[in-house]
Amino acid sequence: MKSAVLKSFVPGALALLLALPAAHAQEAVSKPNVIILATGGTIAGAGASAANSATYTAAKVGIDKLIAGVPELSQLANVRGEQVMQIASESITNENLLQLGRRVAELADSKDVDGIVITHGTDTLEETAYFLNLVEKTDKPIVVVGSMRPGTAMSADGMLNLYNAVAVAGSKEARGKGVLVTMNDEIQSGRDVSKMINIKTEAFKSPWGPLGMVVEGKSYWFRLPAKRHTMDSEFDIKNIKSLPNVGIAYSYGNVDDTAYKALAQSGAKAIIHAGTGNGSVSSSVVPTLQALRKDGVQIIRSSHVNSGGFVLRNAEQPDDKNDWVVAHDLNPQKARILAMVALTKTQDSKELQRIFWEY
């Protein structure tokens, strides 16, 4: 009797065992392929103790260790990592931007890649996200992510942020929405988002609100980006060999023209005026900016209002008369990114103004 049962059981059990590898292979094929490009930052940082959430050393943990620290990523996608650089983001240069942008473009062209995640320090995360939003010619999801606390801290936010980033990068719903930033359970547009505070996990905000949310690995969308980006952009990282020198001069009460002259003397092709209010320009600075424009330096008025600075053309200064450009709603650091990219194609102020309206 036992022998008959065993004989009837073994073929079925054997068939089941043989089918397991095939089932696992099918499961792997059905998952999206997501590449994580690591650049350093707080998400790869380490503090001396669990109580150190603001005092730590950035860019210490490699990408393999980051991925191993979030084993749940394998439930979302077939994930592999690549260490592109390992630096704190305040030290990222134009050359680093180009290096990262070119690698993203190479991966986006691969049929084996469905989405790309970039781990990044938060200090200049918004600048990198906007740069990629302008120059990557793909509709595949590109998600930039960081953390406000190192992984060694109590209530560290990096693990969940990375999990959410992979979830978004692997989702079909994220395609065609431009470069995204996932922090604090929110999906933000890489164009709009900025770091608003440096000691809270809800540091990244957009004056126009998030695009959506991520809850337990699923994304929920509420609005779409209105400005041109990625596939609809006239810029392509593959055609950009270098980025021109563009500087930012910060305005304040009792300001003089020292910074503007110094930037011009250093070879700046454009100067972003980080003005008060509506990009206001002090009467002590106006003559210098007029003279610099006549010498060929592009003058771009922006606002350093923290959330929602909005510069209207000819409303505070006669921009048409001065041949200046206004940055629209872009903050100074993002205006610098767009100016650099735009100047690779045109030196005409009217064309620059069109670009600032459209992007």
C-alpha atoms as one frame of an Amber mdcrd trajectory, in Angstrom:
protein
   0.000   0.000   0.000   2.777   2.433   1.039   4.714   1.503  -2.082   1.723
   2.272  -4.325   1.175   5.653  -2.664   4.867   6.520  -2.974   4.920   5.562
  -6.638   1.907   7.736  -7.332   3.360  10.636  -5.332   6.928  10.763  -6.585
   6.237  11.717 -10.237   3.983  14.597  -9.138   6.447  15.815  -6.529   9.296
  15.532  -9.007   7.327  17.525 -11.572   6.654  20.193  -8.954  10.315  20.443
  -7.994  11.363  20.666 -11.613   8.815  23.408 -12.181  10.092  25.609  -9.317
  13.147  27.053 -11.130  11.000  27.793 -14.167   8.429  29.505 -11.961  11.127
  31.641 -10.353  12.535  32.504 -13.752   9.085  33.522 -14.978   8.604  35.665
 -11.873  11.933  37.424 -12.518  10.986  38.072 -16.128   7.652  39.578 -15.107
   9.299  42.090 -12.755  10.660  45.356 -14.116  14.424  45.811 -14.383  15.548
  48.796 -12.317  19.109  50.135 -12.168  20.211  52.111  -9.116  22.982  54.615
  -9.833  24.687  55.736  -6.644  26.391  59.110  -6.273  26.846  59.380  -2.497
  25.117  61.793  -0.142  23.376  61.341   3.203  21.544  58.242   2.044  25.020
  56.686   1.917  26.153  58.405   5.110  27.073  57.188   8.576  27.066  58.812
  11.994  29.017  57.994  15.144  25.888  56.812  16.957  22.180  56.229  16.431
  21.509  59.601  18.048  23.403  61.437  15.291  20.787  62.422  12.728  22.325
  65.764  11.727  26.018  65.168  12.513  27.511  62.491  10.278  29.774  61.853
   7.305  28.095  61.643   3.927  29.003  59.281   1.076  30.447  56.421   3.139
  28.267  53.414   2.218  28.595  51.720  -1.183  25.658  50.841  -3.413  25.888
  47.071  -2.807  25.503  47.603   0.935  22.616  50.023   0.377  20.740  47.473
  -1.710  21.487  44.659   0.720  20.020  46.808   3.499  16.609  46.807   1.801
  15.951  43.157   0.863  12.312  44.024   0.088  13.511  45.678  -3.135  13.604
  42.217  -4.728   9.828  42.020  -4.339   9.415  45.113  -6.497  11.917  44.645
  -9.305  15.031  42.955 -10.591  17.485  45.421  -9.085  21.166  45.962  -9.672
  23.395  48.819  -8.577  26.245  50.841 -10.011  28.503  53.284  -8.163  28.844
  56.257 -10.516  30.555  58.493  -7.952  30.790  58.729  -4.173  30.682  62.350
  -3.035  28.626  64.746  -0.944  26.306  66.591  -3.313  27.493  70.099  -2.426
  30.723  69.125  -4.218  29.075  67.992  -7.465  30.525  69.834 -10.464  29.259
  70.488 -13.981  31.502  67.651 -15.138  29.822  65.329 -12.630  26.415  66.354
 -13.989  27.501  65.528 -17.522  29.037  62.211 -16.428  25.841  61.169 -14.668
  23.620  62.408 -17.478  25.519  60.424 -20.096  25.353  57.236 -18.044  21.617
  57.671 -17.523  21.172  58.105 -21.283  23.147  54.929 -22.000  21.018  52.913
 -19.604  17.771  54.456 -20.837  18.660  53.287 -24.349  18.987  49.687 -23.142
  16.051  47.367 -23.791  16.916  45.544 -20.571  16.280  48.617 -18.401  12.759
  49.668 -17.435  13.558  52.360 -14.895  16.470  54.199 -13.290  16.932  55.313
  -9.683  19.663  57.763  -8.675  20.689  58.006  -5.029  21.916  61.526  -4.336
  22.832  63.950  -1.596  19.999  66.346  -0.792  21.945  69.623  -0.955  21.935
  69.765  -4.758  19.467  66.950  -5.480  16.954  69.397  -6.972  19.575  70.753
  -9.381  20.565  67.320 -10.674  16.923  66.272 -11.010  16.104  69.368 -13.062
  19.199  68.959 -15.228  18.228  65.379 -16.081  14.642  66.513 -16.672  15.949
  68.833 -19.392  18.449  66.598 -21.203  17.330  62.935 -21.009  15.445  61.877
 -24.157  13.440  59.008 -22.713   9.985  58.304 -21.344  11.347  55.657 -18.966
  11.003  56.614 -15.298  14.042  58.354 -13.812  13.728  58.806 -10.062  16.168
  60.769  -7.903  16.150  59.937  -4.203  18.013  60.879  -1.064  17.513  60.941
   2.673  17.646  63.521   5.418  19.141  61.136   7.971  22.007  58.662   7.586
  21.199  54.975   7.734  22.867  54.707  11.152  20.394  57.137  12.777  17.218
  56.371  14.684  14.181  56.746  12.399  16.432  56.847   9.332  14.398  57.616
   6.224  16.707  56.281   3.535  15.420  52.691   3.415  11.794  53.638   2.777
  12.757  56.432   0.398  14.815  53.977  -1.662  12.036  51.383  -1.574   9.556
  53.973  -2.828  11.955  55.142  -5.524  12.344  51.625  -6.911   8.583  51.132
  -6.763   8.001  54.283  -8.807  10.852  53.611 -11.246   9.458  50.171 -11.954
   5.876  51.270 -12.484   4.372  51.786 -15.923   2.307  54.687 -14.545   5.491
  56.735 -14.011   6.476  56.651 -17.687   6.430  59.940 -19.544   6.107  62.101
 -16.423   9.626  63.483 -16.496  12.329  63.085 -13.886  10.824  62.481 -10.454
  11.919  62.838  -6.838  10.563  60.501  -4.148  11.062  61.697  -0.588   8.862
  61.399   2.498   6.284  59.218   0.666   5.663  61.949  -1.947   6.306  61.920
  -5.694   7.586  65.328  -6.760   8.419  66.783 -10.151  12.166  67.187 -10.587
  11.439  70.559 -12.134   9.405  71.994  -9.264  10.764  70.458  -6.085  13.224
  72.192  -3.747  14.826  71.528  -0.396  12.976  73.809   2.020  14.495  72.779
   5.356  17.594  70.835   6.333  16.631  69.011   9.544  13.270  67.404   8.803
  12.370  64.380   6.719   9.671  66.385   4.917  12.380  68.699   3.576  11.447
  68.577  -0.119   8.427  70.530  -1.297   7.042  72.057  -4.467   5.166  75.371
  -4.401   2.621  73.707  -6.696   2.263  70.496  -4.682   3.387  66.892  -5.260
   2.467  64.866  -8.324   1.444  61.939  -6.185   2.128  59.657  -3.245   3.682
  56.250  -2.631   1.954  53.974  -0.128   3.281  50.464   0.557   5.009  50.260
  -2.792   2.105  51.528  -4.886   2.033  54.972  -6.513  -1.027  57.211  -6.623
  -1.078  60.179  -9.023  -2.971  63.457  -8.704  -1.504  65.860 -11.280   0.883
  65.974 -14.248   3.827  68.261 -15.076   2.845  71.146 -17.359   6.305  72.224
 -18.549   8.367  70.620 -21.319  10.678  67.792 -20.266  12.598  64.671 -21.351
  11.126  63.347 -24.619   9.571  66.739 -25.417  12.744  68.667 -24.649  14.818
  70.337 -27.364  17.984  69.491 -25.408  19.847  66.183 -25.510  22.691  65.137
 -23.217  24.301  63.354 -26.158  24.845  66.705 -27.870  26.221  68.592 -24.868
  30.020  68.500 -24.602  30.418  71.072 -21.814  28.374  73.528 -19.778  29.077
  77.272 -19.778  29.965  79.259 -16.661  26.819  80.687 -15.050  26.924  82.329
 -11.625  24.404  83.460  -9.021  24.532  86.803  -7.197  22.358  87.083  -4.084
  20.536  90.344  -3.419  19.720  91.817  -0.014  19.328  95.169   1.709  22.311
  97.519   1.140  23.658  95.266  -1.634  26.340  96.584  -3.977  27.616  95.391
  -7.358  30.749  93.585  -6.128  29.461  90.048  -6.719  28.116  90.834 -10.195
  31.409  92.342 -11.358  33.392  89.463  -9.880  31.252  86.873 -11.658  31.640
  88.675 -14.980  35.400  88.949 -14.507  35.545  85.213 -13.816  34.064  84.516
 -17.243  30.376  84.036 -16.472  28.281  83.896 -19.654  25.153  84.607 -17.616
  24.433  85.914 -14.135  21.375  84.827 -12.190  20.184  87.750 -10.087  18.696
  86.154  -6.943  16.496  89.105  -6.151  14.084  89.941  -3.389  10.344  89.701
  -4.009   9.583  89.908  -7.722  13.262  89.635  -8.624  13.738  93.237  -7.531
  17.023  94.949  -8.410  18.557  97.603  -6.162  19.083 101.016  -7.784  22.768
 100.672  -6.847  23.063  97.533  -8.998  20.955  98.443 -12.053  23.689 100.417
 -13.912  26.169  97.559 -13.510  23.713  94.963 -14.833  22.894  97.203 -17.791
  26.587  97.582 -18.585  27.267  93.859 -18.219  24.440  93.073 -20.633  25.939
  95.446 -23.199  29.208  93.532 -22.758  27.424  90.297 -23.711  26.633  88.801
 -20.296  23.067  87.498 -20.040  21.191  88.897 -17.027  18.441  86.663 -15.646
  16.197  87.962 -12.874  14.988  85.367 -10.366  13.655  85.521  -6.825  15.067
  84.049  -3.633  11.619  83.858  -2.039  11.729  80.387  -0.471   8.484  78.971
  -1.796   6.743  80.307  -4.871   8.994  83.121  -6.038   7.422  84.257  -9.301
   9.123  86.878 -11.469   6.918  88.824 -13.893   8.517  90.329 -16.964   8.610
  94.150 -17.035   6.704  94.300 -13.741   9.616  95.381 -11.526  12.228  96.336
 -14.104  11.958  97.308 -17.793  13.269  93.938 -18.987  12.498  94.663 -22.629
  14.499  97.905 -22.504  17.403  96.320 -20.594  17.349  93.136 -22.700  17.159
  91.009 -19.557  15.499  87.631 -19.055  13.155  86.632 -16.225  13.321  83.193
 -14.614   9.546  82.754 -14.311   8.940  80.560 -11.219  12.383  78.930 -11.143
  14.460  79.571  -8.041  18.035  80.850  -8.556  19.728  77.449  -8.490  17.301
  75.966 -10.998  17.506  79.089 -13.165  21.257  78.507 -13.285  20.748  74.919
 -14.493  18.367  75.974 -17.268  20.606  78.885 -18.294  23.619  76.574 -18.651
  21.695  74.086 -20.755  20.009  76.781 -22.868  23.295  78.577 -23.566  24.620
  75.430 -25.237  22.130  76.175 -28.036  21.580  79.943 -28.170  23.023  83.287
 -27.073  19.907  85.227 -28.058  18.067  86.760 -25.102  14.656  86.433 -26.757
  15.258  82.730 -27.323  16.421  82.378 -23.733  13.215  84.001 -22.533  11.141
  81.588 -24.626  13.041  78.699 -23.073  12.407  79.992 -19.559   8.674  80.244
 -20.287   8.479  76.709 -21.720  10.698  74.746 -19.305
